[in-house]
Every structure is written in structure tokens, then in C-alpha cells.
Amino acid sequence: MSGLLRTISTRTSLALRGPMITQRASVFTRPAKDPLGPAETIIGLGLFALAILGPSGWILANIEDYKKKD
């Protein structure tokens, strides 16, 4: 029983102490080397909208098929 309590206490004490290593994010604050043009921006936003709205549009277009209980 004391082995179990020792295991639990060491694991919880490590969790309560927090991480020993300080993590730093790699954030770059310089502007982009090549600015994006309007065509690249429109293509990127279009693909992003398609990825978000495409599956829900597919479900709504085929809702009658999903309602059937075969």
C-alpha cells in the first residue's frame, strides 16, 4: 500500500510543480519576403471557405438520403 501511495504522491508532485523547461515559441516579426498578390489571396480564401462550407453543404444537399431508414 505504501508503494502505491508513494507512486501517486510523486506523480502528483511533478504535476503540481509545473514544467522544468521553459518553452519558447518561434515567432518571426519581420514582414514577408514576397508579399501575397490579390490572386493568391482570393485562391487561399476560396479554398479555406470550401474546406469549411463544403461538407455542410454536401450534407444539406443530401439531407433526404440521410433521413431514410433502410
C-alpha positions in Angstrom: 0.0 0.0 0.0 2.8 2.4 0.8 4.3 1.8 -2.7 1.1 2.8 -4.2 0.9 6.0 -2.1 4.5 6.8 -2.9 3.8 6.5 -6.7 0.7 8.6 -6.5 2.4 11.3 -4.4 5.5 11.5 -6.7 3.3 11.8 -9.8 1.1 14.5 -8.4 4.0 16.5 -7.0 5.6 16.6 -10.5 2.3 17.8 -12.0 1.9 20.5 -9.3 5.5 21.8 -9.7 4.9 22.6 -13.4 7.3 22.2 -16.3 11.0 22.5 -15.6 11.9 23.6 -19.2 10.7 26.9 -20.3 9.3 26.6 -23.8 9.6 29.5 -26.3 7.7 29.9 -29.4 9.4 30.7 -32.7 7.7 33.8 -33.8 9.1 35.9 -36.6 8.3 39.6 -36.6 9.8 40.5 -39.9 7.5 41.2 -42.9 7.2 38.5 -45.6 9.9 38.3 -48.2 7.4 38.2 -51.1 4.0 39.9 -50.4 0.9 38.0 -51.5 -0.9 39.2 -54.5 -4.7 39.5 -54.9 -5.0 36.3 -56.9 -3.2 34.3 -54.2 -5.3 35.8 -51.5 -8.6 35.0 -53.4 -7.5 31.5 -54.1 -6.5 30.9 -50.4 -9.7 32.4 -49.1 -11.7 30.4 -51.6 -10.1 27.1 -50.7 -10.5 27.9 -47.0 -14.2 28.6 -47.4 -14.7 25.5 -49.5 -13.0 23.4 -46.8 -15.3 24.8 -44.1 -18.5 25.1 -46.0 -18.2 22.1 -48.4 -19.0 19.3 -46.0 -22.0 21.1 -44.5 -23.3 22.0 -48.0 -23.0 18.3 -49.0 -25.0 17.2 -46.0 -27.7 19.8 -46.6 -27.9 18.9 -50.3 -28.3 15.2 -49.5 -30.4 15.5 -46.3 -33.3 13.4 -47.7 -30.9 10.5 -48.3 -29.8 10.7 -44.6 -33.4 10.7 -43.4 -34.2 7.4 -44.9 -34.0 4.4 -42.6 -33.2 1.4 -44.8 
